[in-house]
Amino acid sequence: MSENHAKGDFWLDRRLLRTAFESAARGYDAAAVLQHEVGERLLERLDLTTLQPARILDLGCGTGRALGALRKHYPEAGMVGADIAFGMLAVARHAQSRFRRTPLVCADAMHLPFTAMSFDLIYCNLMLQWCNDLERIFAELRRLLRPHALLLFTTFGPDTLRELRAAWREVDSFKHVNRFIDMHDIGDALMRAGFVEPVMDMEHLTLTYTDVQTLMHDLKNIGAHNVTAGRAHGLTGRGRLLRMQSAYEKQRRDGRLPASYEVIYGTAWTPAYIPAAMLTPGEARAAIRKRRGDGDRN
């Protein structure tokens, strides 16, 4: 049994994930209508806080669309964008003004190359659903945030692409759609990672299509490939694909095929005071530097 199967059928292959987003980089912005809309709604939540961050991380920044909006909110803040796909960052770099460039870092969110207590705000739009271990990613984000700092994020919930999942279920037993985690489980994971005052809410958004091929094309163009361990290994035969399309047709309403998304919005803070016993070794070293007055400039 492979390592991925040992960890479950929904375990995501990080190498294939990176390749998928590399391939999608040039056409991403044209296809990512939902992602852009959700990102703008997430940014609106910054109007509800008086936080004035000195340093911001846009995690999973993709083509960098949100970096400009974050800079408008906080023109004096230092800003960093990070993404797993170098191709996405190349598009982001090309779009930046040559007079004020935001540093861009190619890195996996599970292993971020930043020192402890580096940021006052982490903005993370529709990236967490691509992480295998929610406990681990939240622990990593808490490590990067200073006391009384804010994590602002979106992700997808279990009802996402339920029509596509149901259609494939009539064809075979492979995993064709990622697993998405319930909002309450996300809130619990935040608390276990040491965040406080988590606020979670959710809304359902639906895109409609004339045919299944267009939906599949859009998913491919945003890099949303099936990279689960339980996927069918090999080409999908024409017969299976036609059976899936026929099953999906049962859900046509008013001449259109729906694609549902359960969008989860979350905010959580780090404590204003973090007891020494809760600090990682890196955080403890950062705290000592701050007490000595030389700060954390990395």
N, C-alpha and C positions, 0 to 999 in steps of 0.2 A: 504493500500500500504506500502511495506517495505521501510526502509530508502534508501537502495541501488537503488530500482526502482525509488524512488522519485528523486534521483540524476542522473538518466539516465541509459539506458541499458548497457552502456560501463563502468559503475562504477566498479572498481576492489575491490574484497573482500580481504583485507589485511591479514586476518587470513588464508584464503585458499591459498593465494599467498605464505605465509611463509611455509605452509605445503607442497606445491608443490616443493619448492626448497629444503626443508629438505629431501624429498623423492628422489630427483634427485642427491644429493650431491656425492654419491660414484661413479656413472657412468657419471658424468657431463663432465669431461675432455675428455673422449673418444668420446662423442657425439657432443661437442661444437666446431666443426671445424670452422664454420663461426665466432663464437664469438671470438675465439683465433686469427683468421686472422685479423679481424677488430681491435682487441686490439693492435696487432703489428703495424698496419698502423697508429693507433692513437698515439702510442709511438713515431713513426718516426717524428711526428710534433714537438716533444720537441727539435729536432735538429735545428728548425727554430727560437728558442728563446734564448736569453742570460740570462734568468731568472736563478738564483741560489737559489732555495728555501731552507729555513732552516727547514721547516716542511711540510709534504705531507700527504694528505688523499687519499687513494684508496677507493672510495665509491662504494659499490656493488662489493667488491673484490672477492666474490665467493670463489673458491678454492685457491686463492692467487697467481695465475700464474703471474700476472703483478707486484707483489711486488718485485720480484727478478730483473726484468728488470728496474723498477724505481730506485732500489738501485744502479744498474750499472750506470745509468745516473747521480745519485746524491748520491755518497757513504757517504757523510758527513751529509746528511739530516736526521732528525728524521722522522719516518714513522709510519702511523697507517692504518690498514685495517678495514673496517666496512662492515657488511652484515646483512641482515634481518634473514638469516637462520643459526642457530647454527651448523647444520650439515655441511654446506659449510665451516665454520670456523674451524671445527674439522679436515677436510681434509687439509685445509691450514696449520694448526698448525702441523700436522703430517709431512708435506713436508718441514718444516723449519729446518734450521740448529740449533742444540741445543746451538751453540756458539753465534749466533746472531739472536735472535727472534724478530720479529716485533709484537708490540701490536695489538691484534685483538679485535674488539668490536662488539657484537651482538646488532644491533639497526636498527630501521626503519628509512629510509632516511627522512621521514616526521617529525621526532622528534629526532634529533641527540643530544647526550649527551656531546657536546663539548662547551667550552666557546667561546664567540665572539672573532673574530680575532685570531683564533688558527692556521691557515694554510696559507702558501704562494702559494700552488698548490693543487687543487683538480682534481684528475683523475677519470673519471666516464665512464666506457665502458659498453654500452648497458644495462643501468639500468633505465634511465629516462622514458622509455615507460611503466614501471610498476608503475608509480606514477599517482595518480588521478588528482592532482592539480598542474599544471606546474608553476603557479604563486607562489604557496606556497613553492614548492621545490626550486625554484630559489631564493626566499627571504631567505630561510634557508641557502642556500649555500653562498649567499653574506654575511650573518651574520658571517659565519665562516671564511671568507677570510680577510686577512689584506689588507691595502691599496696597490695598484699596485700589486695585486696577480692574479693568473691565474686559470680559470676554463677551463678544457679540457675534452670534452665529445663526446660520440656518442649516437645515438638513431636511431630508425627506423621511416621511413616516410610512407605515406599513401599507396604506392604501395606494401608494404610488404605483402607477402602471398596472393596476389590478386587472384591467381588461386584457392587457397583453399576457399577463401571467395566466389568466383563466383560459385564454385561447390556446396557449401552448400546453396547458394541462390536459387538453382533449387530444393531444397528439402524442406526447411521450412523457417520460418521468424525469427528464433532464432539467437542470436549473437554467432557465433562460433569462431571468430577471433577478437582480440583486435582492438580498434581504435588507429591509429597512426597519429601523429600531423604533419602538413605541416611545412617545413623548415622555411618559412617566419614567420609563427605564433610563432615558437620557438624564432626566432631572436627578434620579437617584445616583447615577454615575458621577455627576458633577459634585454632589455632596460628599461622596466617598473620596473624591480627588482633593477635597479641601476647599472647594468653592463655597461661598455663602450667598444667601438671598437669590437663589436661582428663580427666574421667572420664565415660564414656558407658555407658549400659546401656539395655535395651529389654525390653518385655513386650507380649504380645498380649492384648487384651481384646475380647470379642465381646458385642454387644447382639443380642437377637433380637426379631423382630416377627411379628405375625400376617399382615401384608400390606405391600406396598411403599408404599402410600399413607401409612401411618403413619410409616414411615422418612422419606419425603420431607417430611412435615409436621414431624417433629422437626428435620430439618436446616434447614428454613426458620425454625423458631422459635428456633434458636440463631444465626441470621444466616449460616449456611453456604451462601450462594447461590453459583451458578456465575458468577464474575466474570472468568473467563479470556478472553483475547483470542480463543481458538479455539472459543468457545461458539457455538451456533446463535443468530443474531441474529433474534429474532422469537419468536412463540408456538410452543410445542411442540404439534404436532398430536395429536389424540386417538389416531390410528392408531399413530403412533410410540411414544406413551406406553404403549399396550396391548401393543405388541410388546416393549418393554423389560420390562414387568411379566411377560409370559409367559417371557421369557428368564431373569429373576430366579427364577422359580418352579422352575427346574431345580436350584436350590441349596437348596431347602427340605429341612430335616432335622428329624425328630421333630416334624413339624407346625409348625415355626417357620422364618422366614427370617433368616439370620445377616447381621450388619453388622460386619465386622472392623475393628479399629483397632490399628495398630502404634504404641505409645506409646514415645517416646524421652525418657529422662531425662538431663540433662547438668549437670555442675558444672565450673567453670573459675575460676581465680584470675588476677588481675593480678600481675605480679612485685612482690616486696617492694621492689625497687629498679628504677626505670625509667630507663635511660640517656637523657641529654638528646637524643640523636640520634633516639630513638623518639617523643619527645613531639610532639604537634601544637602549633601556636602557642598555642592556648587553654590547653593543659595546661602549657606552659612559663610562661605568665603566672601561672597558678594556683600553680605551684611557687615562683615568685619571691615572690608574696604570702605564702606560708606561711613562707618563709625570713625574711621581714621581720617575721613575727609577727602579721599582721592576719588570717590565716585565710581560709577560703572559706565564707562564710555563705549563699550563694545556693542 
